[in-house]
Amino acid sequence: MIKLYELAGKNNLIFSPYCWRVRLALLHKQVEFSGVDTAFTEIKDISNGEFKAVPVLHDGSFALNESFDIVEYLEEKYPLKPSLFNSNEGKALAKFIETWANTLHGDIAKMAIADIHDCLQEKDKDYFKTSREKFFGNKLELIQSENHETAKASLLSKLSILDTYLTKSEFISGSTPLYADFIVFGTLKWLIETSQAFQVSHFSEHVEKWYLKINQMYCGEK
């Protein structure tokens, strides 16, 4: 059986946007897998230290990371299972959406970085605090408190493009959610799972409706 190593916080919380992308891809393709909860400080133990980040997919003796590479592997290995792209154009759309969705990550980090720290397993907290404070040049609490509202406004402004698009299409990929949808969903799931202040209802109307549909379809949550 496939194993998917996923970044996990306390109480088995899965929150990494990249891990959510792959998890939904596996669920969509109806491929059986087992998730392996992995702390930041445990990543070095996967595949004898071959990888520096998760998700990591193990399929027998074969191992792979990088979310888009994993998805391409699944699409090639399971051609008779539901497609993640449906066409070359769908794959190109997913690559474009990935580039756009990754621009949301900076805003989300500034909105919830202290909350993310609080969601972590105890053994990860020192590593996360030290590395992120070095990167941002400030205390986690100050990064979040001083930037939350500006970052929130920036995020919602970027999502307004998606909201407009969703007035004419049920999903990013059309009538059925595909990997392009899972990319953006994974990014927003990261925020919803970790932030103490931001809620799904803070999204604009069509983004909220889209998010809740996918959440119910693949996560069993309303």
N, C-alpha and C positions, 0 to 999 in steps of 0.2 A: 504493500500500500504506500502511496505517496505520503511523505511527511512534509509539512509546511512549518518552518520555524518562523514564529511571529513575535514581534516585540510585545511584551506583556508587562503591565503594571501590577499593582496590588489587586487582590481579589480577581485575578485572571482577566484584568481589563486589557482588551486588544485595542490599541489606539493609533498605531502607525498608519499613515495614509497609504503607504506603499504596500503594507501587508493587507490592508483592506481591499486594495485593488486586486491582488492575487486571490484572496479568499473568495471574493465575489465571482472572479473568473472561473475558479474551480466549481463553485456552486452552480453557475450558469451552465457549464459544460457537463454537469452531473457526473463529475469524476470523484470517486471516493478518495478521501484523504483524512489524515489526522493532523490536527494542529499541535505544535509543540511550543508551549509558552516559554519565552526566552527573555531574560533580563539583558539590559545593555551590557552588563559586566560578564555575561555568559556567551556573548557572540563569539568571542575568541576561541571557545571550546568546540564550535561547530566545524566539522570537516577538518580537524587538526589545524585550525586557525587560518584556513584558506580564505575566508570571507571577513570583511570588516563591517558589514551591515546586513540586516535582514530586510525583506524576506529572503530565506534560502529554501529552495525546494530540493528534497531528496527523493529520487525515483530509483529505488534499488541502489546500485553503486554510483549512479549519476547524480551530480549535484550542480545546482545553478542558482545564481542570484541576479538581481536587477529585475524589477517587476515586468518591464516590457519584454525582456528576453525570456522570462518564464512563460509569459502569455503566448509568445510566438512558439515556444516549444510545445505548449499544450495544444495549440491550434494545429500544429503539424502532426503531433502524435495521435491526436483523437479527431481525425477529420470527419468521422461520422457522428460525432457528438455536436450539440448546438454550437454554431460558430460564434466567435467573439467579435468578428468583423463583418461577416457576410460578403465582403468583396474587397478588392484592392483599394477601392475608394473609402470603404469603411475603415480600413487599416490606416490609410493616410489621414483620415479625420481624427482617429485616435491619437496619432502622433502629434497632430496640431493641438488637440485638446490637452495632451500631456504637457506641452510647452506652456500653454496658457494657464493651466491649473497650477503648475509649479510657481507661477507668479503670486499665487494666493498665500503661499506658505510663510512668507515673511510677515505678512499682516497677522496671520493666525498665531505665529510664535509670539509676537508682541502683545497680542490680546490675552494669551493664556499661558505664558511660559512659567509663571509661578504656580499656576494651577496644575500644569503638567508635572512639575516637580513633586507636588503633593500627591499625585496619582501613582507615583513610582513605588516599586518595591524598595524597602529600606536600603538594601545593598547597592542600589543604583543612585541614591540621592546625592552622595558626595561627588561622584563622577559627573553627574548631570550639572549640578550647581557649579562646580569648578570650571568645567569646559564651556558652559554657556555664558557664565559671567566673564570669562576671558574673551570669548568671541564678541559679546555685546559691549564689554567695557563698563558694566554696571551691575548692581545687585538685581537678582531676579524680581524681587518685589517691586523695585523701582522701574525696571524695564516694563513690567505689566501696568503698573499704576500710572506711569507718566505717558504711556503710549496707547493705552487701551482704546480710548474713544477715537483718536485719529486713525488708528489701525482698523477699527471697526468700520468707520466711514469709508476708508479706502477699500476694504473688502467688499462692502455692500455696493459700492460704486462699480467695482469690477464685475460683480455678480449681476448687475443690472443688464449687462449684455446677454447673459444667459436667460434672465427673466423674459426679455423681449423675444428671444429665440423660442422659448417654451410656450409663448402665446400661440404659436403656429405648429408646434410639434410636441407630441406627448412626451417624448424622450429626446435626448441629444441625437441618438442614432435613428430616430424615426418612431415607428409604432411599437418597437420592442427595445428594451434597454440592452446595450452591448458594451464592449469594453470602454468606449469613449465615455459612457455614462458612469461606469465604475471608477474611472480615474477621478472625476470630479466628486462623485459621492464619497470616495475614500478620503479625499482632502477635507471635505466638510464633516465627515464622520469623526475625524481626528479632533476637530474643534468641539463638536457636540459632546463627545465622550469625555473631554477633559475640562472644558471651561465651566466655571461655577456661575458665570454671569450670562453667557450667551445661550439662547435657547432656539429651537427650531422655528418658533413663532417670530423670531426676529428676521428671518429671511423674508424676501418679498413673496407675494402671493404664489406665483407660478413656480418659483424655486422651492418653496416650502412644499407645495403639492407634489412636485417631482421627487423631492427627497423622501417624503413619507411613503410614496408608492414603492420606491426601490427598497426602503428600509423594511417595509412589510413583506415584499416579495422574497427578499434574500436573507433578512435577519429575523423575520417573524415578529417584528415590533411595529406598533401602530404609532 
